[in-house]
Amino acid sequence: MVYVGDTLHAMSNSPKPAQFVRWFREAAPYVHGFRGRTFVVGFSGEVVAGRGFANLVHDFNLLAALGIRLVLVHGARAEIEAELKAKGLRSRYAKGLRITDTAALTCVKEAAGVLRVEIEALLSQGLPNSPMAGSQIRVASGNFITAQPIGVVKGIDYQFTGSVRKVDTIAIARRLDAGEVVVVPHIGYSPTGEVFNLAWEGVAESVAVALKADKLLLLTDRPPADRRGNVLHEQSARSAEALLKKGGLSPETTRTLKRALRALGAGVGRVHLVSRLTDGATLLELFTHSGVGTMITADAVEQLRIAL
């Protein structure tokens, strides 16, 4: 492992014993504080398709092993694009949302099914001499999301693109109480049995709000940064709103930041924007004092990192 200052950054070589012991002791308050808490983690299909997803699953395994009630919400944009391309079909977007027609909906279903199997397979690992050794994670997934169509907006019919109408919090809570990791896809179902394609950011926000989650972690291409490129580690909701108004953020970070603010306004304890491109970023954000992402709170920024 490689350290910069007192912060753990890489996982390639073994650290010096004194450094490891110091970091492990510093992480102890977070381990105690997080046990029994509910964390919702949202990530895109690009994360699943990336080379580092297996390592991220190892990190999810560790969070679950530490007694964190874990809900994973995933998207599938990259996978849907691949399905459409393979069928010779064209993607259509409006205002950043996919227009999901009947042909695209078939690709959405296929992508969602493949991703569910892949995620469950990775969470089911237990090979000796690996981070998953001895792991016995039970994964739950299902029709937790009731959806409704977005409909026609400013003359654009989004067809089978929908939004979250209701989250089955009782069903999810029962799974979490049983010690299972809950996986919620970007799919919702209407009372009439229709299937809708949803934005994963919206699903993550809705699930976190419905569960009154202690933390919502959103993996993005890059957390908000200053002019020099340094990540803004702590932000109040007010300062985060100012960042949005100022602009200059990537489309992905803009979407996640908007959802973060809405989740905070609805009662979620803390929201963290974490880089999806940095190996181990989730652990570094949660278990080091300074973190590596952007933590946003509804309160004014005043030594926020001390609060679990």
N, C-alpha and C positions, 0 to 999 in steps of 0.2 A: 504494500500500500504506500501511497505517496501523500505527504502532508504539506500543505501550504499554511504556515503559521500553526494554529491549533486545529485546523479543519481537515477532516479526512476527504481526499479527493479521488483517488484511483484505487483499483482493486487488483493490481497485477502482481505486486511483490509483497512479501510479509513485512509488517512494520517493525520498528524496534519495540521490544517488550514494554519499555516505559511509556512510549507514545500510545501504544495500544491500550494499556491499562488506564492511562489518563483519559483517553477518549471514552473508553467503556464506562468509567465512573461518571464522566460528565453526561453520558447518555442515560444514566439510571433514572433521574427525575422524569424524563420523558417516557421511559418504559413504564414507570409506576403510574404516571398521569394518564397515559393513553389506554391502559387496560380497561376493557368494558365500554370504551367510547365507540361511537359510530362514525366511520369515515366513508365518504363516497368518493370514488376516484373515476374521473371521466377521461377518455382518451379516444383518439380518432383511429380510423382504419389504417392510416399511415404508420401509426405506432405498431399495430399488429403485424403489418407487412415488413417492418424494419428488422434489421439484423439483431437489434438489442432487445427484442421483445422477450426472449427466453430469460434474459437477466432480470427484466422487469417482473416477470412472473415469479422468479426466485425472491424478489423483494416483497411481492404480495404474500408469498408463503411465510416470510418472516413476520410481516405485520399480523397475519392471522395467528401465527404461533405465539405472538406476544399478547394475545387476547383482545385484539382490536376487531370490532364488528365491521366487516368489510363488504362494501357493495361496489362492484365494478360495472361501469357503464361504458359501452364501446360503440363506435361508429363503424362505417364501412365504405366511405366515399371512394377510397382507392380501389377496393375490391369490386365495387359496383362499376366503376369506370372500366376496369379490366373485363368484366362480364359483357358490358355494352360493346366494347371494342371487338371482343371475340365474335360477337353476333353481327357486327357491321352496323351497329346502331349509334346514333349521335346523342350526346348529352345536351340537355337544355337546362339553363339556369335563369333565374330572375331574382334580383335583389339578394344574391348569394344563396338562394334556395334552389334545390333541384326541382324541376317540373317532372313529376313522376307519372308518366302515362302507363298504359297497360303493359307495354313491352318492357319499360324500365322497371316496373314493379316486379316482373318475373326475375329480373337480374338482382333486384333488392333482396328478394326471398332467397335466391340461390347464394348470394354473398353472405347473408345473415346466417344461413344454415352452416355453411363451411366455417365461418368464423367461430360459431358456437362450439363446434366439434374441436377446432384447433385450440381454443382457449381452455376448454375442459380437459383436453389431452395434456396440455402443458401443466395445468394445475394438478393433474393426477400423477405426476412423476414421483418417484421415490428411490432413485438409483443410489446405491452406496457411493461414498466419496463424492457426493454432489451436494449443493445447497438444499436439495429437496430430500435428502436422506432421512428416512423415518417419518416423512410427511404423510399425513392421512387426511388431506383436505377433501371435504365433501362439497360439491358445487351444486347450487340450485339455480335454475333458470325457468322462466315460464311467462305466462300472460299477465304480468304485473301492471302493464300500462294500458289504460283505456284511452283511445285516441279519438280525435275528431278532425275532419278535413279543414285545411286552411281555406279552401274554397276559391272564390274569384276575388282577387285584390287588384284594383285599378286596371281592370280589363284582362288580367292574366289568370287563367284557370290552372291552379297547381295540382289538380286532379287527385292523385293518391299520396301527395305530400300532406302530412298532418301535423298536429301539435298535441301535446299531452292534455288530456281532459281530466284524468284521475289516476292516482297511484294507489295500488292495493297495499297500503302500509301494513295492514294486519298480516297478510300473507308473507311479506318480506320480513317483518319482525319475527314471525314464528320461525322462519328459516335461520335468521341470525341467532335467535335464542337457542336453536339446536346446534350452534357452533359451525354453521355452514357459511361458505362464501357465496354471496348472491351475485349472479351475472345478469345484468339487464341490457338487452340489445336495443338498437335504434328502431325497434318495431313496436307499433301499437295496434290495438284491435278495437273496432267499434262494437257497440251492442248488437249490431246487425250482422257481425261476422266479417266485416271488411278489414283489410290489412292496410296500414298506412306507414309510409316511410317518414321517420322523424329525424330531426337534427340531434346528434348525440349531446351537444351542449345543453339543449333544452331539456332533454331527458335527465341528464345529470343534475341540472338545477332543480327540476321538479321533484326528483327522488330525494335529494338532500333536504329540500324544504319540507316535504311530506313526512320524512323520518325525523325532522328536527336534528339533523346531523350535527355533530360537533365540528367536523371539518369537511370541506369540499375541496378536493384537489383536482385541478384541471391541467392536463398536459398540453402544452402549446409549443409552437416552434421556437418562440423566444419570449421570456417574461419581459415586462416593461423595463426599459433601461434609460439612463440619462444620455446626454449628448456624446459622452465619451465611450458609451457602450457598456457602462457598468450597470448591472442589474439593480433596480430599486427594490431593496429587500423588504421594506416596511412601508405600507401605505394605508391611510385611512380611506374610508369610502369617499369622503369629500375630495381628497387629493387624487384618488383614482378617477373620479368623475372629471376632474380637470385634465387629466391625461387624455381621456377620451375626446374631450372637446378640442384639445390642442392638436390631436391627430398625429400622423407619422408612424403609427403602429401597423404591424402587418395585419392583413384581413383576419387571420386565424386568432391572433392575440386580441384584436378588437372584439371579435365574437365572444371569446372566453371572458374577457374583462366585463363586457356588458352582462353576461350571465352571472358572473361573480357578484356584481353589484346588486342584481335583482335577488340573488340568494341571500345576501347579507341583509337586505331590506326586509326579507321575509322571515328572518330569525336564525339563519345558519350561523354557527359560532364564529368560524374562521374560514376564509377561502385562500387557497394557495395556487398561484400560477407557477408551474414548474416546467422546465425545458424537457421536451420529449426527446431531445437529441443528446442529452448528457447521461451517461451510464451512472446509475446509482443516485440520480437526482432526487428521487422520492425519499430515500433514506436520509440523504444529506439535508434535505429540507426539514424533515421531521425530527431528526435526532442530533442536530448540531445547533449551537446557540445562534449563529448568524444565518444559517440556512443558505440555500443557493438560488432560491426562487423569490417570488414576490408574495408576501403574506399581506392580506387585506382584511381589515377589521372595520366594524361599524363605529368603533371608538376612535378618539384622537390618537395619533401616533405618539406614544410615550412609553418607551421600553417595552414594546409589544411582545418581543421574543421571549420575555420572561414568562408570559402567560402561556399555559399549555392549551 
